[in-house]
Amino acid sequence: MNQTQERLYDIEKNGYQIDFANIFNHAFENYKKIALYAGLVLFIFSVLFAIFIGISLASVIGVTAMTKELSPEKLKIENLSESNFLIFGVTSLITSCLLSPFQAAFLKMAHCGDRDEEFHISDLFGYYKLPYLKEIIVSSFLISVIGFVQATLFTYLHLDLLGKVTTCFISYITLLTIPLIIFGDLKAIEAIKYSILLIFKQPFVILGLIIVAFIGSLVGFMGCCIGIFFTLPFLYSMNYAIYSDIVGIDAPREIQ
């Protein structure tokens, strides 16, 4: 049993206390250290990813067909054919799983910033290696499948708003899953379980912090939308600060 598991067992029995102001200040100070670097990475990767997807679709189905198929009206779930719906669901699921180790790297970036350690470009892809890759993908797969299934069900029942609220709720209670995997060396199922447990111990304080971080990240839209890439890292810093304050971080295992 590692130190993280010992602390989690103690929290499960006795709970924990957190301070809104302390975590916010921790997240903001951390954000200032990684904002420029993380923002540039997000911007460059997003542009390259969009170009790759655009070229791939254009080469497979053609530009005209791609424009028609990607219209907002056709992308509504209720307007998708069964085959297109299946393709859309599988593609979304695969994309989410494949990108999750990349997103996890921003938590490592936040950790390096917190410790004033150097973060290398190669670290962005460090979680695509074992031992973390399997657990990150399994957890992302389970969370994505549950979210997609319930959202689809509520959409067909014409309860779109309830579906969106439920999707946000699932994302909220599984917020600490990835940090528990990469910093606590937990398995996927165990990480999801403890994320839910930790969130429900102090749901309103953590929700307040996430709302503040979300609003703060939206400020970037005022910079011709490009600024969002440089304010979005505040969400990663907040995620890291919440986990760090609740559970604490031992020296993480080096990624080989």
Steps between C-alpha positions, in 0.01 A plus 500: 500500500651836398467827691224628274283195573560544873384862481198399293397240756533761772293751301236234437460455877560850632444737208714807434490879520598738222518878476356670190739797510813289549421270209405791274825682578697179447332443163549860388869509594549170320312627197729802468796264473357281222258728314725602211657160442174307535314753286749475215487119515119499493486750214756324280359154569140614434597656167694192390221267616234703316709498182555125530129428551401735217743348252404146603128562455549689174711221355248232601164659419591816307474868592140550386372190678699589811343846513151352474560220752652736758216752490351571846160367396636164385716459809198499730462153650135468406586571133778243473439171324576185698826444312611863536399496864714193562794656314460825694487319834796273434709787358426721802585217737827415327603866480426554869705196601793584273521861620462425872871419559590827324262692728647325803837651408367846587452384859864388496587844362312660789691276743834600347400864518403458864840347579687743272625207296563498126230354277625354171314475171541123515303501828188594300493146369642329808167350604472313172739253661442239765417474786253790473369462144269205566342647813447843344337355189283254696374775731435737208320223311268418791420864576446583130275201439280581801482866400419424136234241578311719747526808274366301205216356706389841630523650150268235356264568791514870408660582835811664355552736793487217752749306287742794496468548876564129557805512271640792700427314824686190382799714398487672837497191722777334295715814507775343710523169313804585287695665787435190712646286221808702413586630848352226719573193285140380530330267253225640278196364689651586836585853382142560381364367829721723714443803279126471564560445871733801532266731310197403710691570824514873412273542195410868532848638565646303209210596275557866586868470410422330168238763409748779575768325294257445212392865499864605517588283203221656292663842532722394212208532258538877527840474326355419156438148633873419472544606861300198612808284440689706760222511760392136465809379694343657810264199507798263510664706773177492701465124454858454617461736797181328620661157485822623658316662790270203567728202446850640471761384252788268566794493261331362185650200326730605216361435153752293308 
